[in-house]
Amino acid sequence: MNQISSPPFIIGVAGGSGSGKSTVSQQVLAAFGADMVSVVMQDDYYCDQTHLSPELRPQQNYDHPKAFEWPLLVQHVQALRNGESIEMPEYDFTLHNRSNRTIPVKPAPVIVIEGLFALYDPDLRDLMSLKIFVDTASDIRFIRRMQRDIEERGRSVESVIGQYLETVRPMHRQFIEPTKRYADVILPHGANEPAVDIITTKVASVIEQLKQS
Protein backbone atom coordinates (compact mmCIF):
# COMPACT_ATOMS: atom_id res chain seq x y z
CA MET A 1 0.00 0.00 0.00
CA ASN A 2 1.72 3.19 -1.19
CA GLN A 3 -1.24 5.53 -1.06
CA ILE A 4 -4.35 5.66 1.08
CA SER A 5 -7.55 7.34 -0.03
CA SER A 6 -8.59 8.66 3.40
CA PRO A 7 -6.50 10.06 6.27
CA PRO A 8 -5.55 7.28 8.68
CA PHE A 9 -6.94 6.92 12.17
CA ILE A 10 -3.97 7.84 14.37
CA ILE A 11 -3.85 6.52 17.94
CA GLY A 12 -1.43 7.80 20.58
CA VAL A 13 -0.62 5.35 23.38
CA ALA A 14 1.22 6.95 26.31
CA GLY A 15 2.03 5.95 29.88
CA GLY A 16 4.91 5.31 32.24
CA SER A 17 7.69 2.83 31.67
CA GLY A 18 6.31 -0.68 32.17
CA SER A 19 2.69 0.47 32.13
CA GLY A 20 1.56 -1.85 29.34
CA LYS A 21 1.71 0.48 26.32
CA SER A 22 3.29 -2.19 24.15
CA THR A 23 0.60 -4.69 25.13
CA VAL A 24 -2.12 -2.30 23.95
CA SER A 25 -0.29 -1.59 20.68
CA GLN A 26 0.46 -5.23 19.97
CA GLN A 27 -3.11 -6.32 20.68
CA VAL A 28 -4.44 -3.74 18.22
CA LEU A 29 -1.86 -4.93 15.67
CA ALA A 30 -2.69 -8.59 16.29
CA ALA A 31 -6.42 -7.95 15.96
CA PHE A 32 -6.22 -6.36 12.50
CA GLY A 33 -2.84 -7.29 11.01
CA ALA A 34 0.10 -5.39 9.54
CA ASP A 35 -1.84 -4.40 6.39
CA MET A 36 -4.32 -2.47 8.50
CA VAL A 37 -2.12 -1.21 11.36
CA SER A 38 1.36 0.33 11.45
CA VAL A 39 3.15 1.07 14.73
CA VAL A 40 5.58 3.93 15.32
CA MET A 41 7.75 3.44 18.40
CA GLN A 42 8.81 6.66 20.07
CA ASP A 43 11.72 4.81 21.71
CA ASP A 44 13.36 4.59 18.30
CA TYR A 45 13.44 8.38 18.09
CA TYR A 46 15.92 8.89 20.92
CA CYS A 47 18.47 11.42 19.70
CA ASP A 48 21.56 10.11 17.94
CA GLN A 49 24.46 10.08 20.41
CA THR A 50 27.37 9.26 18.13
CA HIS A 51 29.05 12.48 19.29
CA LEU A 52 29.24 11.11 22.85
CA SER A 53 31.71 8.52 24.03
CA PRO A 54 30.35 5.07 25.05
CA GLU A 55 31.21 5.99 28.66
CA LEU A 56 29.12 9.16 28.61
CA ARG A 57 26.04 7.77 26.86
CA PRO A 58 24.67 5.80 29.85
CA GLN A 59 24.85 8.96 31.96
CA GLN A 60 22.28 10.86 29.87
CA ASN A 61 18.73 11.44 31.05
CA TYR A 62 16.60 9.21 28.81
CA ASP A 63 13.40 10.02 30.68
CA HIS A 64 13.31 13.73 29.75
CA PRO A 65 11.40 15.00 26.68
CA LYS A 66 14.62 16.54 25.34
CA ALA A 67 16.05 13.04 24.86
CA PHE A 68 13.92 12.62 21.72
CA GLU A 69 14.24 14.00 18.19
CA TRP A 70 10.76 15.51 18.02
CA PRO A 71 10.98 17.16 14.57
CA LEU A 72 11.84 13.84 12.91
CA LEU A 73 9.07 11.99 14.74
CA VAL A 74 6.44 14.57 13.78
CA GLN A 75 7.74 14.65 10.20
CA HIS A 76 7.48 10.88 9.93
CA VAL A 77 3.94 10.74 11.33
CA GLN A 78 2.89 13.49 8.91
CA ALA A 79 4.40 11.49 6.05
CA LEU A 80 2.47 8.36 7.06
CA ARG A 81 -0.67 10.47 7.33
CA ASN A 82 -0.07 11.61 3.76
CA GLY A 83 0.26 8.03 2.55
CA GLU A 84 4.06 7.96 2.35
CA SER A 85 6.35 5.22 3.67
CA ILE A 86 9.10 6.12 6.14
CA GLU A 87 12.40 4.70 7.33
CA MET A 88 12.07 4.74 11.11
CA PRO A 89 15.39 4.89 12.98
CA GLU A 90 16.31 1.88 15.09
CA TYR A 91 17.59 2.51 18.60
CA ASP A 92 19.95 0.01 20.23
CA PHE A 93 19.51 0.14 24.01
CA THR A 94 22.59 -1.98 24.60
CA LEU A 95 24.71 0.70 22.90
CA HIS A 96 22.72 3.73 24.11
CA ASN A 97 22.66 4.92 20.52
CA ARG A 98 20.95 4.47 17.17
CA SER A 99 22.00 1.51 15.14
CA ASN A 100 23.08 1.72 11.52
CA ARG A 101 19.78 0.17 10.43
CA THR A 102 16.36 1.67 9.85
CA ILE A 103 12.91 0.09 10.04
CA PRO A 104 10.60 0.51 7.04
CA VAL A 105 7.08 1.54 8.04
CA LYS A 106 4.27 1.64 5.47
CA PRO A 107 1.18 3.85 5.65
CA ALA A 108 -1.92 2.04 6.87
CA PRO A 109 -5.53 2.84 7.74
CA VAL A 110 -4.56 2.84 11.43
CA ILE A 111 -1.32 4.30 12.80
CA VAL A 112 -0.36 3.66 16.44
CA ILE A 113 2.20 5.96 18.08
CA GLU A 114 3.51 4.34 21.23
CA GLY A 115 5.80 5.95 23.78
CA LEU A 116 6.37 7.52 27.18
CA PHE A 117 5.72 10.97 25.75
CA ALA A 118 3.26 10.10 23.00
CA LEU A 119 0.85 12.76 24.33
CA TYR A 120 3.49 15.34 25.27
CA ASP A 121 4.09 17.28 22.06
CA PRO A 122 1.18 19.47 20.85
CA ASP A 123 2.11 19.07 17.18
CA LEU A 124 2.01 15.29 17.56
CA ARG A 125 -1.24 15.38 19.54
CA ASP A 126 -2.88 17.45 16.81
CA LEU A 127 -2.34 14.56 14.38
CA MET A 128 -4.11 12.03 16.61
CA SER A 129 -7.67 10.80 16.32
CA LEU A 130 -7.61 8.96 19.67
CA LYS A 131 -5.34 9.60 22.65
CA ILE A 132 -4.85 6.83 25.23
CA PHE A 133 -3.02 6.91 28.55
CA VAL A 134 -2.17 3.55 30.11
CA ASP A 135 -2.25 4.10 33.88
CA THR A 136 -0.57 1.39 35.97
CA ALA A 137 0.54 1.32 39.63
CA SER A 138 4.15 2.45 40.13
CA ASP A 139 5.29 -0.77 41.85
CA ILE A 140 4.01 -2.89 38.96
CA ARG A 141 5.72 -0.61 36.46
CA PHE A 142 9.02 -0.79 38.33
CA ILE A 143 8.99 -4.60 38.48
CA ARG A 144 8.21 -4.86 34.77
CA ARG A 145 10.93 -2.35 33.92
CA MET A 146 13.51 -4.21 35.96
CA GLN A 147 12.67 -7.54 34.33
CA ARG A 148 12.79 -6.03 30.84
CA ASP A 149 16.02 -4.07 31.31
CA ILE A 150 17.86 -7.06 32.76
CA GLU A 151 16.58 -9.63 30.27
CA GLU A 152 16.44 -7.55 27.08
CA ARG A 153 18.90 -4.71 27.56
CA GLY A 154 21.71 -6.31 29.52
CA ARG A 155 21.44 -4.00 32.55
CA SER A 156 22.43 -4.84 36.10
CA VAL A 157 20.01 -4.66 39.03
CA GLU A 158 22.03 -1.79 40.51
CA SER A 159 21.91 0.26 37.30
CA VAL A 160 18.15 -0.25 36.91
CA ILE A 161 17.46 0.85 40.48
CA GLY A 162 19.83 3.81 40.19
CA GLN A 163 18.24 5.05 36.97
CA TYR A 164 14.74 4.59 38.38
CA LEU A 165 15.48 6.70 41.45
CA GLU A 166 17.52 9.36 39.65
CA THR A 167 15.47 9.97 36.50
CA VAL A 168 12.60 7.55 35.83
CA ARG A 169 10.48 8.32 38.88
CA PRO A 170 11.01 12.11 39.02
CA MET A 171 10.61 12.53 35.25
CA HIS A 172 7.42 10.46 35.31
CA ARG A 173 5.94 12.76 37.94
CA GLN A 174 7.09 15.94 36.21
CA PHE A 175 6.45 15.17 32.54
CA ILE A 176 4.57 11.92 31.88
CA GLU A 177 1.83 11.86 34.52
CA PRO A 178 0.60 15.37 33.56
CA THR A 179 -0.04 14.25 29.96
CA LYS A 180 -2.90 12.16 31.28
CA ARG A 181 -5.08 15.26 31.01
CA TYR A 182 -4.80 15.15 27.23
CA ALA A 183 -6.09 11.57 26.99
CA ASP A 184 -9.47 10.73 25.52
CA VAL A 185 -9.29 7.33 27.22
CA ILE A 186 -7.46 6.35 30.42
CA LEU A 187 -6.89 2.66 31.08
CA PRO A 188 -6.88 2.67 34.91
CA HIS A 189 -5.47 -0.82 35.44
CA GLY A 190 -3.02 -1.07 32.59
CA ALA A 191 -3.79 -3.05 29.46
CA ASN A 192 -6.84 -4.76 30.94
CA GLU A 193 -8.88 -6.94 28.60
CA PRO A 194 -12.23 -5.09 28.73
CA ALA A 195 -10.58 -1.75 27.95
CA VAL A 196 -8.56 -3.15 25.07
CA ASP A 197 -11.71 -4.81 23.72
CA ILE A 198 -13.43 -1.40 23.63
CA ILE A 199 -10.46 0.10 21.78
CA THR A 200 -10.32 -2.70 19.19
CA THR A 201 -14.08 -2.38 18.67
CA LYS A 202 -13.60 1.32 17.93
CA VAL A 203 -10.72 0.56 15.55
CA ALA A 204 -12.85 -2.06 13.76
CA SER A 205 -15.57 0.53 13.27
CA VAL A 206 -13.05 3.03 11.86
CA ILE A 207 -11.59 0.47 9.45
CA GLU A 208 -15.06 -0.42 8.21
CA GLN A 209 -15.83 3.27 7.59
CA LEU A 210 -12.56 3.70 5.70
CA LYS A 211 -13.37 0.73 3.50
CA GLN A 212 -16.70 2.28 2.61
CA SER A 213 -15.31 5.74 1.89
C-alpha positions as a Markdown table, in Angstrom:
| # | Residue | x | y | z |
|---|---|---|---|---|
| 1 | Met | 0.0 | 0.0 | 0.0 |
| 2 | Asn | 1.7 | 3.2 | -1.2 |
| 3 | Gln | -1.2 | 5.5 | -1.1 |
| 4 | Ile | -4.3 | 5.7 | 1.1 |
| 5 | Ser | -7.6 | 7.3 | 0.0 |
| 6 | Ser | -8.6 | 8.7 | 3.4 |
| 7 | Pro | -6.5 | 10.1 | 6.3 |
| 8 | Pro | -5.6 | 7.3 | 8.7 |
| 9 | Phe | -6.9 | 6.9 | 12.2 |
| 10 | Ile | -4.0 | 7.8 | 14.4 |
| 11 | Ile | -3.9 | 6.5 | 17.9 |
| 12 | Gly | -1.4 | 7.8 | 20.6 |
| 13 | Val | -0.6 | 5.3 | 23.4 |
| 14 | Ala | 1.2 | 7.0 | 26.3 |
| 15 | Gly | 2.0 | 5.9 | 29.9 |
| 16 | Gly | 4.9 | 5.3 | 32.2 |
| 17 | Ser | 7.7 | 2.8 | 31.7 |
| 18 | Gly | 6.3 | -0.7 | 32.2 |
| 19 | Ser | 2.7 | 0.5 | 32.1 |
| 20 | Gly | 1.6 | -1.8 | 29.3 |
| 21 | Lys | 1.7 | 0.5 | 26.3 |
| 22 | Ser | 3.3 | -2.2 | 24.1 |
| 23 | Thr | 0.6 | -4.7 | 25.1 |
| 24 | Val | -2.1 | -2.3 | 23.9 |
| 25 | Ser | -0.3 | -1.6 | 20.7 |
| 26 | Gln | 0.5 | -5.2 | 20.0 |
| 27 | Gln | -3.1 | -6.3 | 20.7 |
| 28 | Val | -4.4 | -3.7 | 18.2 |
| 29 | Leu | -1.9 | -4.9 | 15.7 |
| 30 | Ala | -2.7 | -8.6 | 16.3 |
| 31 | Ala | -6.4 | -7.9 | 16.0 |
| 32 | Phe | -6.2 | -6.4 | 12.5 |
| 33 | Gly | -2.8 | -7.3 | 11.0 |
| 34 | Ala | 0.1 | -5.4 | 9.5 |
| 35 | Asp | -1.8 | -4.4 | 6.4 |
| 36 | Met | -4.3 | -2.5 | 8.5 |
| 37 | Val | -2.1 | -1.2 | 11.4 |
| 38 | Ser | 1.4 | 0.3 | 11.4 |
| 39 | Val | 3.1 | 1.1 | 14.7 |
| 40 | Val | 5.6 | 3.9 | 15.3 |
| 41 | Met | 7.8 | 3.4 | 18.4 |
| 42 | Gln | 8.8 | 6.7 | 20.1 |
| 43 | Asp | 11.7 | 4.8 | 21.7 |
| 44 | Asp | 13.4 | 4.6 | 18.3 |
| 45 | Tyr | 13.4 | 8.4 | 18.1 |
| 46 | Tyr | 15.9 | 8.9 | 20.9 |
| 47 | Cys | 18.5 | 11.4 | 19.7 |
| 48 | Asp | 21.6 | 10.1 | 17.9 |
| 49 | Gln | 24.5 | 10.1 | 20.4 |
| 50 | Thr | 27.4 | 9.3 | 18.1 |
| 51 | His | 29.0 | 12.5 | 19.3 |
| 52 | Leu | 29.2 | 11.1 | 22.9 |
| 53 | Ser | 31.7 | 8.5 | 24.0 |
| 54 | Pro | 30.3 | 5.1 | 25.0 |
| 55 | Glu | 31.2 | 6.0 | 28.7 |
| 56 | Leu | 29.1 | 9.2 | 28.6 |
| 57 | Arg | 26.0 | 7.8 | 26.9 |
| 58 | Pro | 24.7 | 5.8 | 29.8 |
| 59 | Gln | 24.8 | 9.0 | 32.0 |
| 60 | Gln | 22.3 | 10.9 | 29.9 |
| 61 | Asn | 18.7 | 11.4 | 31.1 |
| 62 | Tyr | 16.6 | 9.2 | 28.8 |
| 63 | Asp | 13.4 | 10.0 | 30.7 |
| 64 | His | 13.3 | 13.7 | 29.7 |
| 65 | Pro | 11.4 | 15.0 | 26.7 |
| 66 | Lys | 14.6 | 16.5 | 25.3 |
| 67 | Ala | 16.1 | 13.0 | 24.9 |
| 68 | Phe | 13.9 | 12.6 | 21.7 |
| 69 | Glu | 14.2 | 14.0 | 18.2 |
| 70 | Trp | 10.8 | 15.5 | 18.0 |
| 71 | Pro | 11.0 | 17.2 | 14.6 |
| 72 | Leu | 11.8 | 13.8 | 12.9 |
| 73 | Leu | 9.1 | 12.0 | 14.7 |
| 74 | Val | 6.4 | 14.6 | 13.8 |
| 75 | Gln | 7.7 | 14.7 | 10.2 |
| 76 | His | 7.5 | 10.9 | 9.9 |
| 77 | Val | 3.9 | 10.7 | 11.3 |
| 78 | Gln | 2.9 | 13.5 | 8.9 |
| 79 | Ala | 4.4 | 11.5 | 6.1 |
| 80 | Leu | 2.5 | 8.4 | 7.1 |
| 81 | Arg | -0.7 | 10.5 | 7.3 |
| 82 | Asn | -0.1 | 11.6 | 3.8 |
| 83 | Gly | 0.3 | 8.0 | 2.6 |
| 84 | Glu | 4.1 | 8.0 | 2.3 |
| 85 | Ser | 6.3 | 5.2 | 3.7 |
| 86 | Ile | 9.1 | 6.1 | 6.1 |
| 87 | Glu | 12.4 | 4.7 | 7.3 |
| 88 | Met | 12.1 | 4.7 | 11.1 |
| 89 | Pro | 15.4 | 4.9 | 13.0 |
| 90 | Glu | 16.3 | 1.9 | 15.1 |
| 91 | Tyr | 17.6 | 2.5 | 18.6 |
| 92 | Asp | 20.0 | 0.0 | 20.2 |
| 93 | Phe | 19.5 | 0.1 | 24.0 |
| 94 | Thr | 22.6 | -2.0 | 24.6 |
| 95 | Leu | 24.7 | 0.7 | 22.9 |
| 96 | His | 22.7 | 3.7 | 24.1 |
| 97 | Asn | 22.7 | 4.9 | 20.5 |
| 98 | Arg | 20.9 | 4.5 | 17.2 |
| 99 | Ser | 22.0 | 1.5 | 15.1 |
| 100 | Asn | 23.1 | 1.7 | 11.5 |
| 101 | Arg | 19.8 | 0.2 | 10.4 |
| 102 | Thr | 16.4 | 1.7 | 9.8 |
| 103 | Ile | 12.9 | 0.1 | 10.0 |
| 104 | Pro | 10.6 | 0.5 | 7.0 |
| 105 | Val | 7.1 | 1.5 | 8.0 |
| 106 | Lys | 4.3 | 1.6 | 5.5 |
| 107 | Pro | 1.2 | 3.8 | 5.7 |
| 108 | Ala | -1.9 | 2.0 | 6.9 |
| 109 | Pro | -5.5 | 2.8 | 7.7 |
| 110 | Val | -4.6 | 2.8 | 11.4 |
| 111 | Ile | -1.3 | 4.3 | 12.8 |
| 112 | Val | -0.4 | 3.7 | 16.4 |
| 113 | Ile | 2.2 | 6.0 | 18.1 |
| 114 | Glu | 3.5 | 4.3 | 21.2 |
| 115 | Gly | 5.8 | 5.9 | 23.8 |
| 116 | Leu | 6.4 | 7.5 | 27.2 |
| 117 | Phe | 5.7 | 11.0 | 25.8 |
| 118 | Ala | 3.3 | 10.1 | 23.0 |
| 119 | Leu | 0.8 | 12.8 | 24.3 |
| 120 | Tyr | 3.5 | 15.3 | 25.3 |
| 121 | Asp | 4.1 | 17.3 | 22.1 |
| 122 | Pro | 1.2 | 19.5 | 20.9 |
| 123 | Asp | 2.1 | 19.1 | 17.2 |
| 124 | Leu | 2.0 | 15.3 | 17.6 |
| 125 | Arg | -1.2 | 15.4 | 19.5 |
| 126 | Asp | -2.9 | 17.4 | 16.8 |
| 127 | Leu | -2.3 | 14.6 | 14.4 |
| 128 | Met | -4.1 | 12.0 | 16.6 |
| 129 | Ser | -7.7 | 10.8 | 16.3 |
| 130 | Leu | -7.6 | 9.0 | 19.7 |
| 131 | Lys | -5.3 | 9.6 | 22.6 |
| 132 | Ile | -4.9 | 6.8 | 25.2 |
| 133 | Phe | -3.0 | 6.9 | 28.6 |
| 134 | Val | -2.2 | 3.6 | 30.1 |
| 135 | Asp | -2.2 | 4.1 | 33.9 |
| 136 | Thr | -0.6 | 1.4 | 36.0 |
| 137 | Ala | 0.5 | 1.3 | 39.6 |
| 138 | Ser | 4.2 | 2.4 | 40.1 |
| 139 | Asp | 5.3 | -0.8 | 41.9 |
| 140 | Ile | 4.0 | -2.9 | 39.0 |
| 141 | Arg | 5.7 | -0.6 | 36.5 |
| 142 | Phe | 9.0 | -0.8 | 38.3 |
| 143 | Ile | 9.0 | -4.6 | 38.5 |
| 144 | Arg | 8.2 | -4.9 | 34.8 |
| 145 | Arg | 10.9 | -2.4 | 33.9 |
| 146 | Met | 13.5 | -4.2 | 36.0 |
| 147 | Gln | 12.7 | -7.5 | 34.3 |
| 148 | Arg | 12.8 | -6.0 | 30.8 |
| 149 | Asp | 16.0 | -4.1 | 31.3 |
| 150 | Ile | 17.9 | -7.1 | 32.8 |
| 151 | Glu | 16.6 | -9.6 | 30.3 |
| 152 | Glu | 16.4 | -7.6 | 27.1 |
| 153 | Arg | 18.9 | -4.7 | 27.6 |
| 154 | Gly | 21.7 | -6.3 | 29.5 |
| 155 | Arg | 21.4 | -4.0 | 32.5 |
| 156 | Ser | 22.4 | -4.8 | 36.1 |
| 157 | Val | 20.0 | -4.7 | 39.0 |
| 158 | Glu | 22.0 | -1.8 | 40.5 |
| 159 | Ser | 21.9 | 0.3 | 37.3 |
| 160 | Val | 18.2 | -0.2 | 36.9 |
| 161 | Ile | 17.5 | 0.9 | 40.5 |
| 162 | Gly | 19.8 | 3.8 | 40.2 |
| 163 | Gln | 18.2 | 5.0 | 37.0 |
| 164 | Tyr | 14.7 | 4.6 | 38.4 |
| 165 | Leu | 15.5 | 6.7 | 41.5 |
| 166 | Glu | 17.5 | 9.4 | 39.7 |
| 167 | Thr | 15.5 | 10.0 | 36.5 |
| 168 | Val | 12.6 | 7.5 | 35.8 |
| 169 | Arg | 10.5 | 8.3 | 38.9 |
| 170 | Pro | 11.0 | 12.1 | 39.0 |
| 171 | Met | 10.6 | 12.5 | 35.2 |
| 172 | His | 7.4 | 10.5 | 35.3 |
| 173 | Arg | 5.9 | 12.8 | 37.9 |
| 174 | Gln | 7.1 | 15.9 | 36.2 |
| 175 | Phe | 6.4 | 15.2 | 32.5 |
| 176 | Ile | 4.6 | 11.9 | 31.9 |
| 177 | Glu | 1.8 | 11.9 | 34.5 |
| 178 | Pro | 0.6 | 15.4 | 33.6 |
| 179 | Thr | 0.0 | 14.3 | 30.0 |
| 180 | Lys | -2.9 | 12.2 | 31.3 |
| 181 | Arg | -5.1 | 15.3 | 31.0 |
| 182 | Tyr | -4.8 | 15.1 | 27.2 |
| 183 | Ala | -6.1 | 11.6 | 27.0 |
| 184 | Asp | -9.5 | 10.7 | 25.5 |
| 185 | Val | -9.3 | 7.3 | 27.2 |
| 186 | Ile | -7.5 | 6.4 | 30.4 |
| 187 | Leu | -6.9 | 2.7 | 31.1 |
| 188 | Pro | -6.9 | 2.7 | 34.9 |
| 189 | His | -5.5 | -0.8 | 35.4 |
| 190 | Gly | -3.0 | -1.1 | 32.6 |
| 191 | Ala | -3.8 | -3.0 | 29.5 |
| 192 | Asn | -6.8 | -4.8 | 30.9 |
| 193 | Glu | -8.9 | -6.9 | 28.6 |
| 194 | Pro | -12.2 | -5.1 | 28.7 |
| 195 | Ala | -10.6 | -1.7 | 28.0 |
| 196 | Val | -8.6 | -3.2 | 25.1 |
| 197 | Asp | -11.7 | -4.8 | 23.7 |
| 198 | Ile | -13.4 | -1.4 | 23.6 |
| 199 | Ile | -10.5 | 0.1 | 21.8 |
| 200 | Thr | -10.3 | -2.7 | 19.2 |
| 201 | Thr | -14.1 | -2.4 | 18.7 |
| 202 | Lys | -13.6 | 1.3 | 17.9 |
| 203 | Val | -10.7 | 0.6 | 15.5 |
| 204 | Ala | -12.8 | -2.1 | 13.8 |
| 205 | Ser | -15.6 | 0.5 | 13.3 |
| 206 | Val | -13.1 | 3.0 | 11.9 |
| 207 | Ile | -11.6 | 0.5 | 9.5 |
| 208 | Glu | -15.1 | -0.4 | 8.2 |
| 209 | Gln | -15.8 | 3.3 | 7.6 |
| 210 | Leu | -12.6 | 3.7 | 5.7 |
| 211 | Lys | -13.4 | 0.7 | 3.5 |
| 212 | Gln | -16.7 | 2.3 | 2.6 |
| 213 | Ser | -15.3 | 5.7 | 1.9 |
